[in-house]
Amino acid sequence: MSHRYLTIEDSLELLKKYNTPAHVVRHCKAVADAAVKLAMALNEKGSHFDIELIRGAALIHDIARVEENHAERGAEIAKSLGYNQEAEIIRAHMTYELKKDVDDLTELDLVCLGDRVVKEDKYVGLSERMAYILDKVKDLPEAVKRIERKQAENQLLLSKIENKLGMTIDELMSKER
C-alpha cells in the first residue's frame, strides 16, 4: 500500500479546522521549512529522506498545541485521517532522543531537529532555542540538567551534520531554496 501524503494545502486546512492559533501555524511552517531544507541538503549528499512525509508531519506537528498533551492529541488527529507515519512523528516530537549519527537519522529526527532550531516562527539555531526553553524551566533543576544534556547531544549531532554538508546549519538555513 502506498503512502498518501499530506499536501501543504491539506495541512493548512487541517490547522484551520482544528483552530490552531495563527502564531502556532507560523511556527509549524518555519519548522517544516527548516526540516525540509535539512533533508534536501542531506539527500544531495546521499541520504534518502522522504521530503513529503517530513513536510506534512512538520506542518501539523503542533496542530493541537493549545491542548493538554498536545503531541498525543495531534497524533490522534493525524491517525484518524489515515496519516499513520505522520502520527508517529507527531506523537514522539516532544520527548524524542535524536540519533547519534548522521547515517542513522530518520524523518522523525529531521522534524525534531527542525523544531529544536526554530523559536516561534524563525530559525534561531539550537543555542538560542534551548536558552528560551531553559528560561521556562529555570526553577526546575532536574529539567535544566536534562535539557542541557540533550542540548549537548543535539549540538554534537548538528556538528556531524554540518561536517557531512560542508557548511553550517546557519549557512544552510540562510540559503534560498
C-alpha positions as CSV (number, residue, x, y, z in Angstrom):
1,M,0.0,0.0,0.0
2,S,1.4,3.4,-1.0
3,H,1.6,6.2,1.5
4,R,-0.9,9.1,1.0
5,Y,0.8,12.4,1.7
6,L,-0.5,15.5,3.4
7,T,-0.2,18.3,0.9
8,I,0.7,21.8,2.0
9,E,-2.9,22.8,1.3
10,D,-4.4,19.9,3.2
11,S,-2.1,20.7,6.2
12,L,-3.2,24.3,6.3
13,E,-6.8,23.3,6.1
14,L,-6.4,20.9,9.0
15,L,-4.7,23.6,11.1
16,K,-7.6,25.9,10.4
17,K,-10.2,23.1,11.0
18,Y,-8.7,22.4,14.4
19,N,-8.4,26.1,15.3
20,T,-4.7,26.1,15.7
21,P,-3.7,29.7,16.6
22,A,-2.1,31.8,13.9
23,H,1.3,32.1,15.8
24,V,1.4,28.2,16.1
25,V,0.7,27.9,12.3
26,R,3.6,30.2,11.6
27,H,5.8,28.1,13.9
28,C,4.7,24.9,12.1
29,K,5.6,26.4,8.7
30,A,9.0,27.5,10.0
31,V,9.7,24.0,11.4
32,A,8.7,22.4,8.1
33,D,10.9,24.8,6.2
34,A,13.9,24.0,8.4
35,A,13.3,20.3,8.4
36,V,12.8,20.1,4.6
37,K,15.9,22.3,3.9
38,L,18.0,19.9,6.1
39,A,16.5,16.8,4.5
40,M,17.1,18.1,0.9
41,A,20.7,19.1,1.7
42,L,21.4,15.6,3.2
43,N,19.7,14.0,0.2
44,E,22.1,15.8,-2.0
45,K,24.9,14.2,0.0
46,G,23.5,10.7,-0.5
47,S,20.7,10.3,2.1
48,H,17.2,9.2,1.1
49,F,14.7,11.1,3.2
50,D,11.0,11.3,2.4
51,I,10.6,15.0,1.9
52,E,6.8,14.9,1.6
53,L,6.5,12.9,4.9
54,I,8.8,15.4,6.6
55,R,6.9,18.4,5.3
56,G,3.4,17.1,6.2
57,A,4.4,15.9,9.7
58,A,6.2,19.2,10.4
59,L,3.3,21.3,9.1
60,I,0.9,19.7,11.6
61,H,3.2,18.7,14.4
62,D,1.7,21.3,16.8
63,I,-1.9,21.1,15.4
64,A,-3.2,20.6,19.0
65,R,-0.6,22.9,20.7
66,V,-3.2,24.6,22.9
67,E,-4.5,21.3,24.3
68,E,-3.2,19.2,27.2
69,N,-0.7,16.6,26.0
70,H,-0.7,18.2,22.5
71,A,1.6,15.6,20.9
72,E,-0.7,12.7,21.7
73,R,-3.8,14.7,20.7
74,G,-2.1,15.7,17.4
75,A,-1.1,12.2,16.7
76,E,-4.7,11.0,17.3
77,I,-5.9,13.6,14.8
78,A,-3.4,12.5,12.1
79,K,-4.1,8.8,12.7
80,S,-7.8,9.3,12.4
81,L,-7.3,10.8,9.0
82,G,-5.1,7.9,7.9
83,Y,-1.7,9.7,8.2
84,N,-0.1,7.0,10.4
85,Q,3.5,7.8,9.7
86,E,2.9,11.5,10.4
87,A,1.0,10.5,13.6
88,E,4.1,8.6,14.9
89,I,6.3,11.6,14.3
90,I,3.8,14.0,16.0
91,R,3.4,11.6,19.0
92,A,7.2,11.5,19.6
93,H,8.3,15.0,18.8
94,M,8.4,16.4,22.3
95,T,10.5,13.8,24.1
96,Y,12.3,12.0,21.2
97,E,16.0,11.3,21.7
98,L,17.8,12.1,18.4
99,K,20.0,9.5,16.8
100,K,23.7,10.0,17.5
101,D,25.0,9.5,13.9
102,V,24.0,11.2,10.7
103,D,23.7,7.9,8.8
104,D,21.1,6.7,11.3
105,L,18.8,9.7,11.0
106,T,15.1,9.2,10.1
107,E,12.4,11.6,9.1
108,L,11.4,11.8,12.8
109,D,14.9,13.1,13.6
110,L,14.7,15.8,11.0
111,V,11.3,17.0,12.1
112,C,12.5,17.1,15.7
113,L,15.7,18.9,14.7
114,G,13.6,21.4,12.8
115,D,11.5,22.0,15.9
116,R,14.7,22.4,18.0
117,V,16.2,25.2,15.9
118,V,13.1,27.3,15.4
119,K,11.8,29.7,18.0
120,E,8.3,31.0,17.4
121,D,8.3,31.4,13.6
122,K,12.0,31.9,12.9
123,Y,15.1,29.8,12.6
124,V,17.4,30.8,15.5
125,G,19.7,27.8,15.9
126,L,19.9,25.3,18.7
127,S,21.6,27.5,21.3
128,E,19.0,30.3,21.2
129,R,16.1,27.9,21.1
130,M,17.4,25.9,24.0
131,A,18.1,29.1,26.0
132,Y,14.4,30.0,25.5
133,I,13.3,26.6,26.8
134,L,15.8,26.6,29.7
135,D,14.4,30.0,30.8
136,K,10.9,28.5,31.0
137,V,12.2,25.7,33.4
138,K,14.9,27.6,35.3
139,D,13.4,26.8,38.7
140,L,13.3,23.1,38.0
141,P,16.9,21.8,38.4
142,E,16.2,18.3,37.1
143,A,14.6,19.7,34.0
144,V,17.5,22.1,33.4
145,K,20.0,19.2,33.8
146,R,18.0,17.0,31.3
147,I,17.7,19.8,28.8
148,E,21.3,20.8,29.0
149,R,22.3,17.2,28.4
150,K,20.0,16.9,25.4
151,Q,21.4,20.2,24.1
152,A,24.9,18.9,24.2
153,E,23.9,15.7,22.4
154,N,21.9,17.7,19.8
155,Q,24.9,20.1,19.2
156,L,27.2,17.1,18.7
157,L,24.8,15.7,16.1
158,L,24.4,19.1,14.4
159,S,28.2,19.3,14.2
160,K,28.3,15.9,12.4
161,I,25.6,17.0,10.0
162,E,27.5,20.2,9.3
163,N,30.6,18.2,8.6
164,K,28.7,16.0,6.1
165,L,27.1,19.0,4.4
166,G,30.3,21.0,4.3
167,M,28.5,24.1,5.7
168,T,27.0,25.2,9.0
169,I,23.3,24.9,9.7
170,D,23.1,28.7,9.9
171,E,24.5,28.9,6.3
172,L,22.1,26.2,5.1
173,M,19.1,28.0,6.7
174,S,20.0,31.3,5.2
175,K,20.1,29.9,1.6
176,E,17.1,30.3,-0.6
177,R,15.7,27.0,-1.9
